[in-house]
Amino acid sequence: MHLLKLFKTKLDLYNSKFIQTMKLGLLIGKWGLILIIWILILLTLNGGIDSMTLIQFSVGLLYAITTATIAFSIFNFAENPRAGMKFIISALSLGLIFLVGYNFSSDSFDQEGNLIEGSKLSEGGIYSLYVVTILAVLLIIASEVKRALKL
């Protein structure tokens, strides 16, 4: 019994140190990423690098975040299938909103008549932002009305 209690105490201490180390690592990573982004923005504004480098960095960052989100969702789904189903429904809903926004968008052309690459994707993203923002405001209003009626 005493050995089991000692083992549990050691395990709790290890978990506590591991969690503290993870929090510190995430904090350093977050502030490091913010610093890199600001350095790139300032270099772009000063003409040190072209804006395409900033765009490529942003796209790479988007891919990395998307990959990490999907990976952690898969791990969470294995531990908690009910929460995983909520994530899948949310992701499919967001994908559907983006797909509708993309289909409503059109290609843009510059003054010389050349197609602007990515313009349809950007416009679809803007439409999706509009829809998600409107949905968020409506849900906040509905939540406040529901809360006010409960009083």
N, CA, C and O atoms as a GROMACS GRO file, in nm:
protein
  604
    1MET      N    1   0.083  -0.119   0.000
    1MET     CA    2   0.000   0.000   0.000
    1MET      C    3   0.087   0.125   0.000
    1MET      O    4   0.062   0.220  -0.074
    2HIS      N    5   0.191   0.124   0.084
    2HIS     CA    6   0.280   0.239   0.093
    2HIS      C    7   0.354   0.261  -0.040
    2HIS      O    8   0.374   0.375  -0.081
    3LEU      N    9   0.395   0.151  -0.106
    3LEU     CA   10   0.465   0.159  -0.233
    3LEU      C   11   0.374   0.219  -0.340
    3LEU      O   12   0.420   0.300  -0.422
    4LEU      N   13   0.248   0.180  -0.341
    4LEU     CA   14   0.152   0.234  -0.437
    4LEU      C   15   0.131   0.384  -0.417
    4LEU      O   16   0.122   0.460  -0.513
    5LYS      N   17   0.122   0.424  -0.291
    5LYS     CA   18   0.104   0.567  -0.259
    5LYS      C   19   0.227   0.646  -0.302
    5LYS      O   20   0.214   0.756  -0.356
    6LEU      N   21   0.347   0.592  -0.279
    6LEU     CA   22   0.471   0.657  -0.319
    6LEU      C   23   0.477   0.669  -0.471
    6LEU      O   24   0.517   0.773  -0.524
    7PHE      N   25   0.438   0.563  -0.540
    7PHE     CA   26   0.437   0.564  -0.688
    7PHE      C   27   0.340   0.670  -0.739
    7PHE      O   28   0.373   0.744  -0.833
    8LYS      N   29   0.222   0.678  -0.680
    8LYS     CA   30   0.122   0.777  -0.721
    8LYS      C   31   0.173   0.919  -0.696
    8LYS      O   32   0.150   1.007  -0.779
    9THR      N   33   0.241   0.941  -0.586
    9THR     CA   34   0.297   1.073  -0.555
    9THR      C   35   0.404   1.110  -0.658
    9THR      O   36   0.407   1.223  -0.707
   10LYS      N   37   0.492   1.014  -0.691
   10LYS     CA   38   0.597   1.039  -0.791
   10LYS      C   39   0.534   1.067  -0.927
   10LYS      O   40   0.579   1.156  -1.000
   11LEU      N   41   0.428   0.992  -0.962
   11LEU     CA   42   0.361   1.011  -1.090
   11LEU      C   43   0.294   1.148  -1.096
   11LEU      O   44   0.301   1.216  -1.199
   12ASP      N   45   0.231   1.189  -0.989
   12ASP     CA   46   0.169   1.322  -0.984
   12ASP      C   47   0.274   1.431  -0.998
   12ASP      O   48   0.251   1.530  -1.067
   13LEU      N   49   0.389   1.414  -0.934
   13LEU     CA   50   0.497   1.511  -0.943
   13LEU      C   51   0.550   1.518  -1.086
   13LEU      O   52   0.577   1.626  -1.138
   14TYR      N   53   0.566   1.400  -1.150
   14TYR     CA   54   0.613   1.396  -1.288
   14TYR      C   55   0.512   1.464  -1.379
   14TYR      O   56   0.551   1.545  -1.464
   15ASN      N   57   0.383   1.434  -1.363
   15ASN     CA   58   0.280   1.496  -1.447
   15ASN      C   59   0.277   1.647  -1.428
   15ASN      O   60   0.260   1.721  -1.524
   16SER      N   61   0.294   1.692  -1.305
   16SER     CA   62   0.294   1.834  -1.276
   16SER      C   63   0.411   1.904  -1.345
   16SER      O   64   0.394   2.010  -1.405
   17LYS      N   65   0.530   1.843  -1.338
   17LYS     CA   66   0.648   1.901  -1.404
   17LYS      C   67   0.631   1.898  -1.555
   17LYS      O   68   0.670   1.992  -1.625
   18PHE      N   69   0.574   1.790  -1.606
   18PHE     CA   70   0.552   1.777  -1.750
   18PHE      C   71   0.455   1.885  -1.799
   18PHE      O   72   0.478   1.947  -1.903
   19ILE      N   73   0.349   1.906  -1.725
   19ILE     CA   74   0.251   2.008  -1.762
   19ILE      C   75   0.313   2.147  -1.757
   19ILE      O   76   0.289   2.230  -1.846
   20GLN      N   77   0.393   2.173  -1.655
   20GLN     CA   78   0.461   2.303  -1.646
   20GLN      C   79   0.556   2.323  -1.763
   20GLN      O   80   0.564   2.432  -1.820
   21THR      N   81   0.628   2.218  -1.800
   21THR     CA   82   0.720   2.226  -1.912
   21THR      C   83   0.645   2.250  -2.042
   21THR      O   84   0.688   2.330  -2.125
   22MET      N   85   0.533   2.181  -2.060
   22MET     CA   86   0.451   2.200  -2.180
   22MET      C   87   0.397   2.342  -2.187
   22MET      O   88   0.398   2.403  -2.293
   23LYS      N   89   0.350   2.395  -2.075
   23LYS     CA   90   0.297   2.531  -2.072
   23LYS      C   91   0.406   2.631  -2.108
   23LYS      O   92   0.383   2.726  -2.183
   24LEU      N   93   0.526   2.610  -2.053
   24LEU     CA   94   0.638   2.699  -2.083
   24LEU      C   95   0.674   2.691  -2.231
   24LEU      O   96   0.699   2.794  -2.295
   25GLY      N   97   0.678   2.570  -2.285
   25GLY     CA   98   0.708   2.553  -2.427
   25GLY      C   99   0.605   2.620  -2.516
   25GLY      O  100   0.640   2.684  -2.616
   26LEU      N  101   0.479   2.606  -2.482
   26LEU     CA  102   0.374   2.670  -2.561
   26LEU      C  103   0.381   2.822  -2.550
   26LEU      O  104   0.359   2.892  -2.649
   27LEU      N  105   0.413   2.872  -2.433
   27LEU     CA  106   0.425   3.016  -2.413
   27LEU      C  107   0.542   3.072  -2.495
   27LEU      O  108   0.528   3.175  -2.561
   28ILE      N  109   0.655   3.004  -2.492
   28ILE     CA  110   0.771   3.047  -2.570
   28ILE      C  111   0.739   3.039  -2.719
   28ILE      O  112   0.774   3.130  -2.795
   29GLY      N  113   0.675   2.931  -2.761
   29GLY     CA  114   0.638   2.916  -2.902
   29GLY      C  115   0.543   3.024  -2.948
   29GLY      O  116   0.558   3.079  -3.058
   30LYS      N  117   0.444   3.056  -2.865
   30LYS     CA  118   0.346   3.157  -2.902
   30LYS      C  119   0.412   3.294  -2.919
   30LYS      O  120   0.390   3.360  -3.020
   31TRP      N  121   0.492   3.335  -2.820
   31TRP     CA  122   0.556   3.466  -2.829
   31TRP      C  123   0.663   3.470  -2.937
   31TRP      O  124   0.685   3.574  -2.999
   32GLY      N  125   0.730   3.357  -2.960
   32GLY     CA  126   0.826   3.350  -3.069
   32GLY      C  127   0.759   3.367  -3.205
   32GLY      O  128   0.811   3.437  -3.292
   33LEU      N  129   0.645   3.303  -3.223
   33LEU     CA  130   0.570   3.315  -3.348
   33LEU      C  131   0.520   3.457  -3.368
   33LEU      O  132   0.526   3.511  -3.478
   34ILE      N  133   0.469   3.519  -3.260
   34ILE     CA  134   0.424   3.658  -3.270
   34ILE      C  135   0.541   3.749  -3.308
   34ILE      O  136   0.524   3.839  -3.391
   35LEU      N  137   0.658   3.726  -3.249
   35LEU     CA  138   0.776   3.805  -3.282
   35LEU      C  139   0.816   3.788  -3.428
   35LEU      O  140   0.846   3.886  -3.496
   36ILE      N  141   0.816   3.665  -3.477
   36ILE     CA  142   0.851   3.639  -3.617
   36ILE      C  143   0.754   3.709  -3.711
   36ILE      O  144   0.795   3.768  -3.811
   37ILE      N  145   0.624   3.703  -3.679
   37ILE     CA  146   0.524   3.768  -3.764
   37ILE      C  147   0.546   3.918  -3.768
   37ILE      O  148   0.541   3.978  -3.876
   38TRP      N  149   0.571   3.980  -3.653
   38TRP     CA  150   0.594   4.125  -3.650
   38TRP      C  151   0.722   4.162  -3.725
   38TRP      O  152   0.726   4.265  -3.793
   39ILE      N  153   0.826   4.081  -3.713
   39ILE     CA  154   0.950   4.110  -3.786
   39ILE      C  155   0.924   4.103  -3.936
   39ILE      O  156   0.972   4.189  -4.010
   40LEU      N  157   0.849   4.003  -3.981
   40LEU     CA  158   0.818   3.992  -4.123
   40LEU      C  159   0.733   4.110  -4.171
   40LEU      O  160   0.755   4.162  -4.280
   41ILE      N  161   0.637   4.151  -4.089
   41ILE     CA  162   0.553   4.265  -4.127
   41ILE      C  163   0.638   4.391  -4.139
   41ILE      O  164   0.626   4.466  -4.236
   42LEU      N  165   0.724   4.415  -4.040
   42LEU     CA  166   0.809   4.534  -4.044
   42LEU      C  167   0.907   4.530  -4.161
   42LEU      O  168   0.931   4.633  -4.225
   43LEU      N  169   0.963   4.414  -4.189
   43LEU     CA  170   1.053   4.402  -4.304
   43LEU      C  171   0.978   4.427  -4.435
   43LEU      O  172   1.034   4.485  -4.528
   44THR      N  173   0.852   4.384  -4.442
   44THR     CA  174   0.772   4.407  -4.561
   44THR      C  175   0.743   4.556  -4.578
   44THR      O  176   0.753   4.610  -4.688
   45LEU      N  177   0.708   4.622  -4.467
   45LEU     CA  178   0.678   4.765  -4.474
   45LEU      C  179   0.801   4.848  -4.509
   45LEU      O  180   0.790   4.950  -4.578
   46ASN      N  181   0.918   4.806  -4.462
   46ASN     CA  182   1.042   4.880  -4.490
   46ASN      C  183   1.102   4.843  -4.625
   46ASN      O  184   1.201   4.904  -4.667
   47GLY      N  185   1.045   4.746  -4.693
   47GLY     CA  186   1.096   4.707  -4.824
   47GLY      C  187   1.208   4.606  -4.815
   47GLY      O  188   1.274   4.580  -4.915
   48GLY      N  189   1.232   4.550  -4.698
   48GLY     CA  190   1.337   4.450  -4.682
   48GLY      C  191   1.305   4.319  -4.751
   48GLY      O  192   1.394   4.252  -4.803
   49ILE      N  193   1.180   4.284  -4.752
   49ILE     CA  194   1.134   4.164  -4.824
   49ILE      C  195   1.007   4.202  -4.900
   49ILE      O  196   0.938   4.298  -4.865
   50ASP      N  197   0.977   4.125  -5.003
   50ASP     CA  198   0.856   4.155  -5.078
   50ASP      C  199   0.733   4.096  -5.008
   50ASP      O  200   0.745   4.009  -4.922
   51SER      N  201   0.618   4.143  -5.046
   51SER     CA  202   0.495   4.101  -4.979
   51SER      C  203   0.463   3.954  -5.008
   51SER      O  204   0.391   3.890  -4.930
   52MET      N  205   0.514   3.900  -5.117
   52MET     CA  206   0.487   3.759  -5.149
   52MET      C  207   0.549   3.666  -5.044
   52MET      O  208   0.493   3.560  -5.014
   53THR      N  209   0.662   3.705  -4.989
   53THR     CA  210   0.726   3.625  -4.883
   53THR      C  211   0.634   3.618  -4.761
   53THR      O  212   0.618   3.512  -4.700
   54LEU      N  213   0.574   3.732  -4.727
   54LEU     CA  214   0.481   3.735  -4.615
   54LEU      C  215   0.359   3.648  -4.643
   54LEU      O  216   0.309   3.579  -4.554
   55ILE      N  217   0.310   3.652  -4.766
   55ILE     CA  218   0.195   3.570  -4.803
   55ILE      C  219   0.231   3.422  -4.797
   55ILE      O  220   0.153   3.342  -4.746
   56GLN      N  221   0.349   3.385  -4.847
   56GLN     CA  222   0.392   3.246  -4.844
   56GLN      C  223   0.411   3.198  -4.700
   56GLN      O  224   0.377   3.084  -4.668
   57PHE      N  225   0.464   3.284  -4.613
   57PHE     CA  226   0.477   3.248  -4.472
   57PHE      C  227   0.339   3.226  -4.410
   57PHE      O  228   0.320   3.131  -4.334
   58SER      N  229   0.244   3.313  -4.443
   58SER     CA  230   0.108   3.301  -4.390
   58SER      C  231   0.041   3.172  -4.436
   58SER      O  232  -0.027   3.105  -4.358
   59VAL      N  233   0.061   3.136  -4.562
   59VAL     CA  234   0.003   3.012  -4.613
   59VAL      C  235   0.068   2.891  -4.546
   59VAL      O  236  -0.001   2.796  -4.509
   60GLY      N  237   0.199   2.895  -4.528
   60GLY     CA  238   0.268   2.787  -4.458
   60GLY      C  239   0.221   2.774  -4.314
   60GLY      O  240   0.203   2.663  -4.263
   61LEU      N  241   0.201   2.888  -4.249
   61LEU     CA  242   0.149   2.889  -4.113
   61LEU      C  243   0.008   2.832  -4.108
   61LEU      O  244  -0.026   2.758  -4.016
   62LEU      N  245  -0.074   2.866  -4.207
   62LEU     CA  246  -0.209   2.812  -4.215
   62LEU      C  247  -0.206   2.660  -4.228
   62LEU      O  248  -0.282   2.590  -4.161
   63TYR      N  249  -0.118   2.608  -4.314
   63TYR     CA  250  -0.107   2.463  -4.331
   63TYR      C  251  -0.062   2.395  -4.201
   63TYR      O  252  -0.113   2.290  -4.164
   64ALA      N  253   0.034   2.456  -4.133
   64ALA     CA  254   0.085   2.398  -4.008
   64ALA      C  255  -0.024   2.396  -3.901
   64ALA      O  256  -0.041   2.297  -3.831
   65ILE      N  257  -0.098   2.505  -3.888
   65ILE     CA  258  -0.205   2.513  -3.789
   65ILE      C  259  -0.316   2.415  -3.823
   65ILE      O  260  -0.370   2.349  -3.734
   66THR      N  261  -0.350   2.405  -3.950
   66THR     CA  262  -0.454   2.311  -3.992
   66THR      C  263  -0.412   2.168  -3.963
   66THR      O  264  -0.492   2.089  -3.913
   67THR      N  265  -0.288   2.134  -3.993
   67THR     CA  266  -0.238   1.999  -3.967
   67THR      C  267  -0.240   1.969  -3.817
   67THR      O  268  -0.282   1.860  -3.777
   68ALA      N  269  -0.194   2.063  -3.735
   68ALA     CA  270  -0.192   2.042  -3.590
   68ALA      C  271  -0.334   2.028  -3.536
   68ALA      O  272  -0.360   1.944  -3.450
   69THR      N  273  -0.425   2.110  -3.586
   69THR     CA  274  -0.564   2.103  -3.540
   69THR      C  275  -0.626   1.968  -3.573
   69THR      O  276  -0.694   1.908  -3.490
   70ILE      N  277  -0.604   1.922  -3.694
   70ILE     CA  278  -0.661   1.793  -3.734
   70ILE      C  279  -0.597   1.679  -3.654
   70ILE      O  280  -0.666   1.586  -3.613
   71ALA      N  281  -0.465   1.686  -3.633
   71ALA     CA  282  -0.396   1.581  -3.557
   71ALA      C  283  -0.448   1.574  -3.414
   71ALA      O  284  -0.478   1.466  -3.364
   72PHE      N  285  -0.458   1.690  -3.348
   72PHE     CA  286  -0.508   1.690  -3.211
   72PHE      C  287  -0.655   1.649  -3.205
   72PHE      O  288  -0.700   1.590  -3.106
   73SER      N  289  -0.730   1.680  -3.309
   73SER     CA  290  -0.870   1.638  -3.312
   73SER      C  291  -0.882   1.486  -3.323
   73SER      O  292  -0.970   1.426  -3.261
   74ILE      N  293  -0.794   1.426  -3.399
   74ILE     CA  294  -0.796   1.281  -3.412
   74ILE      C  295  -0.761   1.216  -3.278
   74ILE      O  296  -0.824   1.118  -3.238
   75PHE      N  297  -0.660   1.271  -3.209
   75PHE     CA  298  -0.625   1.217  -3.077
   75PHE      C  299  -0.741   1.235  -2.979
   75PHE      O  300  -0.771   1.145  -2.901
   76ASN      N  301  -0.805   1.351  -2.983
   76ASN     CA  302  -0.918   1.378  -2.894
   76ASN      C  303  -1.036   1.287  -2.929
   76ASN      O  304  -1.108   1.241  -2.841
   77PHE      N  305  -1.055   1.261  -3.058
   77PHE     CA  306  -1.165   1.174  -3.102
   77PHE      C  307  -1.146   1.032  -3.048
   77PHE      O  308  -1.243   0.965  -3.013
   78ALA      N  309  -1.021   0.988  -3.041
   78ALA     CA  310  -0.994   0.854  -2.989
   78ALA      C  311  -1.028   0.846  -2.840
   78ALA      O  312  -1.075   0.743  -2.792
   79GLU      N  313  -1.004   0.956  -2.766
   79GLU     CA  314  -1.032   0.957  -2.623
   79GLU      C  315  -1.177   0.988  -2.592
   79GLU      O  316  -1.234   0.935  -2.496
   80ASN      N  317  -1.238   1.076  -2.672
   80ASN     CA  318  -1.374   1.120  -2.644
   80ASN      C  319  -1.452   1.128  -2.775
   80ASN      O  320  -1.456   1.234  -2.838
   81PRO      N  321  -1.513   1.017  -2.818
   81PRO     CA  322  -1.581   1.014  -2.948
   81PRO      C  323  -1.696   1.115  -2.960
   81PRO      O  324  -1.722   1.166  -3.070
   82ARG      N  325  -1.764   1.145  -2.850
   82ARG     CA  326  -1.876   1.240  -2.857
   82ARG      C  327  -1.827   1.380  -2.894
   82ARG      O  328  -1.887   1.448  -2.977
   83ALA      N  329  -1.716   1.423  -2.833
   83ALA     CA  330  -1.658   1.553  -2.866
   83ALA      C  331  -1.603   1.550  -3.009
   83ALA      O  332  -1.608   1.652  -3.079
   84GLY      N  333  -1.552   1.437  -3.051
   84GLY     CA  334  -1.502   1.423  -3.187
   84GLY      C  335  -1.610   1.442  -3.291
   84GLY      O  336  -1.587   1.502  -3.395
   85MET      N  337  -1.728   1.390  -3.262
   85MET     CA  338  -1.841   1.407  -3.354
   85MET      C  339  -1.881   1.554  -3.362
   85MET      O  340  -1.916   1.603  -3.470
   86LYS      N  341  -1.876   1.624  -3.249
   86LYS     CA  342  -1.906   1.768  -3.251
   86LYS      C  343  -1.806   1.842  -3.340
   86LYS      O  344  -1.843   1.932  -3.415
   87PHE      N  345  -1.678   1.802  -3.330
   87PHE     CA  346  -1.575   1.866  -3.414
   87PHE      C  347  -1.602   1.838  -3.561
   87PHE      O  348  -1.593   1.928  -3.645
   88ILE      N  349  -1.635   1.714  -3.594
   88ILE     CA  350  -1.659   1.679  -3.734
   88ILE      C  351  -1.777   1.758  -3.789
   88ILE      O  352  -1.771   1.809  -3.901
   89ILE      N  353  -1.884   1.768  -3.711
   89ILE     CA  354  -2.001   1.845  -3.755
   89ILE      C  355  -1.964   1.992  -3.774
   89ILE      O  356  -2.004   2.054  -3.872
   90SER      N  357  -1.887   2.048  -3.681
   90SER     CA  358  -1.845   2.188  -3.691
   90SER      C  359  -1.755   2.210  -3.812
   90SER      O  360  -1.771   2.308  -3.885
   91ALA      N  361  -1.662   2.119  -3.834
   91ALA     CA  362  -1.571   2.134  -3.948
   91ALA      C  363  -1.646   2.122  -4.081
   91ALA      O  364  -1.620   2.198  -4.174
   92LEU      N  365  -1.739   2.028  -4.088
   92LEU     CA  366  -1.818   2.014  -4.211
   92LEU      C  367  -1.906   2.136  -4.234
   92LEU      O  368  -1.924   2.180  -4.348
   93SER      N  369  -1.961   2.192  -4.126
   93SER     CA  370  -2.044   2.312  -4.140
   93SER      C  371  -1.961   2.429  -4.191
   93SER      O  372  -2.004   2.502  -4.280
   94LEU      N  373  -1.843   2.447  -4.133
   94LEU     CA  374  -1.755   2.555  -4.178
   94LEU      C  375  -1.711   2.534  -4.322
   94LEU      O  376  -1.703   2.628  -4.400
   95GLY      N  377  -1.682   2.409  -4.357
   95GLY     CA  378  -1.646   2.378  -4.496
   95GLY      C  379  -1.759   2.408  -4.592
   95GLY      O  380  -1.736   2.458  -4.702
   96LEU      N  381  -1.882   2.378  -4.551
   96LEU     CA  382  -1.999   2.406  -4.634
   96LEU      C  383  -2.016   2.556  -4.653
   96LEU      O  384  -2.047   2.603  -4.762
   97ILE      N  385  -1.997   2.633  -4.543
   97ILE     CA  386  -2.007   2.779  -4.552
   97ILE      C  387  -1.903   2.833  -4.649
   97ILE      O  388  -1.932   2.920  -4.731
   98PHE      N  389  -1.780   2.781  -4.640
   98PHE     CA  390  -1.676   2.827  -4.732
   98PHE      C  391  -1.707   2.787  -4.875
   98PHE      O  392  -1.684   2.866  -4.967
   99LEU      N  393  -1.757   2.667  -4.895
   99LEU     CA  394  -1.790   2.621  -5.030
   99LEU      C  395  -1.898   2.709  -5.093
   99LEU      O  396  -1.889   2.744  -5.210
  100VAL      N  397  -2.000   2.745  -5.015
  100VAL     CA  398  -2.105   2.834  -5.067
  100VAL      C  399  -2.046   2.971  -5.098
  100VAL      O  400  -2.077   3.029  -5.202
  101GLY      N  401  -1.962   3.024  -5.008
  101GLY     CA  402  -1.898   3.153  -5.033
  101GLY      C  403  -1.810   3.150  -5.156
  101GLY      O  404  -1.808   3.246  -5.234
  102TYR      N  405  -1.738   3.041  -5.176
  102TYR     CA  406  -1.652   3.027  -5.293
  102TYR      C  407  -1.734   3.023  -5.421
  102TYR      O  408  -1.696   3.082  -5.522
  103ASN      N  409  -1.848   2.954  -5.418
  103ASN     CA  410  -1.932   2.944  -5.536
  103ASN      C  411  -2.000   3.077  -5.569
  103ASN      O  412  -2.030   3.103  -5.686
  104PHE      N  413  -2.025   3.162  -5.469
  104PHE     CA  414  -2.082   3.294  -5.496
  104PHE      C  415  -1.978   3.392  -5.548
  104PHE      O  416  -2.014   3.493  -5.608
  105SER      N  417  -1.851   3.364  -5.526
  105SER     CA  418  -1.747   3.457  -5.568
  105SER      C  419  -1.717   3.442  -5.717
  105SER      O  420  -1.754   3.344  -5.781
  106SER      N  421  -1.648   3.543  -5.769
  106SER     CA  422  -1.613   3.540  -5.910
  106SER      C  423  -1.466   3.577  -5.926
  106SER      O  424  -1.405   3.634  -5.836
  107ASP      N  425  -1.411   3.544  -6.042
  107ASP     CA  426  -1.272   3.577  -6.070
  107ASP      C  427  -1.260   3.728  -6.092
  107ASP      O  428  -1.351   3.791  -6.146
  108SER      N  429  -1.148   3.784  -6.051
  108SER     CA  430  -1.122   3.926  -6.071
  108SER      C  431  -1.009   3.943  -6.172
  108SER      O  432  -0.918   3.861  -6.181
  109PHE      N  433  -1.019   4.052  -6.247
  109PHE     CA  434  -0.920   4.080  -6.350
  109PHE      C  435  -0.859   4.217  -6.324
  109PHE      O  436  -0.927   4.308  -6.276
  110ASP      N  437  -0.730   4.232  -6.356
  110ASP     CA  438  -0.667   4.363  -6.338
  110ASP      C  439  -0.703   4.454  -6.455
  110ASP      O  440  -0.784   4.416  -6.541
  111GLN      N  441  -0.645   4.573  -6.459
  111GLN     CA  442  -0.680   4.672  -6.560
  111GLN      C  443  -0.640   4.628  -6.700
  111GLN      O  444  -0.697   4.675  -6.799
  112GLU      N  445  -0.542   4.539  -6.709
  112GLU     CA  446  -0.498   4.491  -6.840
  112GLU      C  447  -0.576   4.369  -6.886
  112GLU      O  448  -0.554   4.319  -6.996
  113GLY      N  449  -0.668   4.321  -6.803
  113GLY     CA  450  -0.750   4.206  -6.840
  113GLY      C  451  -0.692   4.073  -6.798
  113GLY      O  452  -0.745   3.968  -6.835
  114ASN      N  453  -0.583   4.074  -6.721
  114ASN     CA  454  -0.522   3.949  -6.675
  114ASN      C  455  -0.594   3.900  -6.549
  114ASN      O  456  -0.635   3.979  -6.464
  115LEU      N  457  -0.609   3.771  -6.540
  115LEU     CA  458  -0.673   3.710  -6.424
  115LEU      C  459  -0.584   3.728  -6.301
  115LEU      O  460  -0.464   3.701  -6.306
  116ILE      N  461  -0.642   3.773  -6.192
  116ILE     CA  462  -0.569   3.786  -6.066
  116ILE      C  463  -0.579   3.652  -5.995
  116ILE      O  464  -0.687   3.609  -5.955
  117GLU      N  465  -0.463   3.586  -5.979
  117GLU     CA  466  -0.462   3.454  -5.918
  117GLU      C  467  -0.508   3.461  -5.773
  117GLU      O  468  -0.466   3.549  -5.698
  118GLY      N  469  -0.592   3.369  -5.734
  118GLY     CA  470  -0.638   3.361  -5.596
  118GLY      C  471  -0.749   3.458  -5.561
  118GLY      O  472  -0.794   3.462  -5.446
  119SER      N  473  -0.796   3.536  -5.660
  119SER     CA  474  -0.899   3.635  -5.629
  119SER      C  475  -1.031   3.567  -5.592
  119SER      O  476  -1.101   3.613  -5.502
  120LYS      N  477  -1.064   3.460  -5.660
  120LYS     CA  478  -1.189   3.389  -5.630
  120LYS      C  479  -1.182   3.327  -5.490
  120LYS      O  480  -1.280   3.331  -5.416
  121LEU      N  481  -1.067   3.271  -5.456
  121LEU     CA  482  -1.049   3.212  -5.323
  121LEU      C  483  -1.056   3.318  -5.215
  121LEU      O  484  -1.117   3.296  -5.110
  122SER      N  485  -0.995   3.433  -5.240
  122SER     CA  486  -0.999   3.543  -5.142
  122SER      C  487  -1.140   3.595  -5.124
  122SER      O  488  -1.184   3.618  -5.011
  123GLU      N  489  -1.212   3.613  -5.233
  123GLU     CA  490  -1.349   3.662  -5.224
  123GLU      C  491  -1.438   3.561  -5.153
  123GLU      O  492  -1.525   3.599  -5.075
  124GLY      N  493  -1.416   3.432  -5.179
  124GLY     CA  494  -1.490   3.327  -5.109
  124GLY      C  495  -1.463   3.331  -4.960
  124GLY      O  496  -1.553   3.310  -4.879
  125GLY      N  497  -1.337   3.356  -4.923
  125GLY     CA  498  -1.302   3.369  -4.781
  125GLY      C  499  -1.369   3.488  -4.717
  125GLY      O  500  -1.411   3.481  -4.601
  126ILE      N  501  -1.378   3.598  -4.790
  126ILE     CA  502  -1.444   3.718  -4.736
  126ILE      C  503  -1.593   3.692  -4.717
  126ILE      O  504  -1.650   3.730  -4.614
  127TYR      N  505  -1.656   3.627  -4.814
  127TYR     CA  506  -1.798   3.593  -4.798
  127TYR      C  507  -1.819   3.500  -4.679
  127TYR      O  508  -1.916   3.514  -4.604
  128SER      N  509  -1.728   3.405  -4.662
  128SER     CA  510  -1.738   3.313  -4.548
  128SER      C  511  -1.724   3.388  -4.416
  128SER      O  512  -1.795   3.360  -4.320
  129LEU      N  513  -1.632   3.484  -4.413
  129LEU     CA  514  -1.615   3.567  -4.294
  129LEU      C  515  -1.743   3.642  -4.262
  129LEU      O  516  -1.783   3.651  -4.146
  130TYR      N  517  -1.808   3.696  -4.365
  130TYR     CA  518  -1.935   3.767  -4.344
  130TYR      C  519  -2.039   3.674  -4.282
  130TYR      O  520  -2.106   3.711  -4.186
  131VAL      N  521  -2.052   3.555  -4.338
  131VAL     CA  522  -2.153   3.461  -4.290
  131VAL      C  523  -2.124   3.417  -4.147
  131VAL      O  524  -2.214   3.415  -4.063
  132VAL      N  525  -1.999   3.384  -4.118
  132VAL     CA  526  -1.963   3.340  -3.983
  132VAL      C  527  -1.982   3.453  -3.882
  132VAL      O  528  -2.027   3.429  -3.770
  133THR      N  529  -1.948   3.575  -3.920
  133THR     CA  530  -1.968   3.690  -3.831
  133THR      C  531  -2.116   3.712  -3.803
  133THR      O  532  -2.155   3.734  -3.688
  134ILE      N  533  -2.198   3.707  -3.907
  134ILE     CA  534  -2.342   3.724  -3.889
  134ILE      C  535  -2.398   3.614  -3.800
  134ILE      O  536  -2.479   3.640  -3.711
  135LEU      N  537  -2.355   3.489  -3.823
  135LEU     CA  538  -2.400   3.378  -3.738
  135LEU      C  539  -2.358   3.398  -3.593
  135LEU      O  540  -2.436   3.371  -3.502
  136ALA      N  541  -2.236   3.445  -3.571
  136ALA     CA  542  -2.189   3.468  -3.434
  136ALA      C  543  -2.271   3.576  -3.366
  136ALA      O  544  -2.309   3.560  -3.249
  137VAL      N  545  -2.299   3.685  -3.436
  137VAL     CA  546  -2.380   3.792  -3.377
  137VAL      C  547  -2.521   3.742  -3.346
  137VAL      O  548  -2.576   3.772  -3.240
  138LEU      N  549  -2.579   3.666  -3.438
  138LEU     CA  550  -2.714   3.612  -3.413
  138LEU      C  551  -2.717   3.517  -3.294
  138LEU      O  552  -2.810   3.519  -3.214
  139LEU      N  553  -2.614   3.433  -3.282
  139LEU     CA  554  -2.608   3.341  -3.169
  139LEU      C  555  -2.587   3.415  -3.037
  139LEU      O  556  -2.642   3.374  -2.934
  140ILE      N  557  -2.510   3.521  -3.039
  140ILE     CA  558  -2.492   3.602  -2.917
  140ILE      C  559  -2.624   3.666  -2.877
  140ILE      O  560  -2.660   3.667  -2.760
  141ILE      N  561  -2.695   3.720  -2.975
  141ILE     CA  562  -2.825   3.783  -2.946
  141ILE      C  563  -2.922   3.679  -2.892
  141ILE      O  564  -2.991   3.704  -2.794
  142ALA      N  565  -2.926   3.561  -2.956
  142ALA     CA  566  -3.017   3.456  -2.910
  142ALA      C  567  -2.981   3.411  -2.769
  142ALA      O  568  -3.070   3.386  -2.688
  143SER      N  569  -2.853   3.402  -2.740
  143SER     CA  570  -2.808   3.362  -2.606
  143SER      C  571  -2.849   3.466  -2.502
  143SER      O  572  -2.895   3.430  -2.394
  144GLU      N  573  -2.833   3.592  -2.535
  144GLU     CA  574  -2.870   3.699  -2.441
  144GLU      C  575  -3.020   3.704  -2.419
  144GLU      O  576  -3.066   3.726  -2.307
  145VAL      N  577  -3.098   3.685  -2.525
  145VAL     CA  578  -3.245   3.684  -2.512
  145VAL      C  579  -3.288   3.564  -2.426
  145VAL      O  580  -3.374   3.578  -2.339
  146LYS      N  581  -3.229   3.450  -2.450
  146LYS     CA  582  -3.262   3.331  -2.373
  146LYS      C  583  -3.228   3.353  -2.225
  146LYS      O  584  -3.306   3.316  -2.137
  147ARG      N  585  -3.112   3.411  -2.198
  147ARG     CA  586  -3.072   3.438  -2.062
  147ARG      C  587  -3.164   3.541  -1.996
  147ARG      O  588  -3.197   3.528  -1.878
  148ALA      N  589  -3.204   3.641  -2.071
  148ALA     CA  590  -3.294   3.745  -2.015
  148ALA      C  591  -3.430   3.687  -1.984
  148ALA      O  592  -3.494   3.728  -1.886
  149LEU      N  593  -3.477   3.594  -2.064
  149LEU     CA  594  -3.609   3.535  -2.041
  149LEU      C  595  -3.607   3.438  -1.923
  149LEU      O  596  -3.710   3.414  -1.861
  150LYS      N  597  -3.492   3.383  -1.892
  150LYS     CA  598  -3.481   3.293  -1.776
  150LYS      C  599  -3.488   3.367  -1.646
  150LYS      O  600  -3.527   3.308  -1.545
  151LEU      N  601  -3.453   3.496  -1.644
  151LEU     CA  602  -3.453   3.574  -1.521
  151LEU      C  603  -3.594   3.582  -1.472
  151LEU      O  604  -3.620   3.644  -1.369
   0.00000   0.00000   0.00000
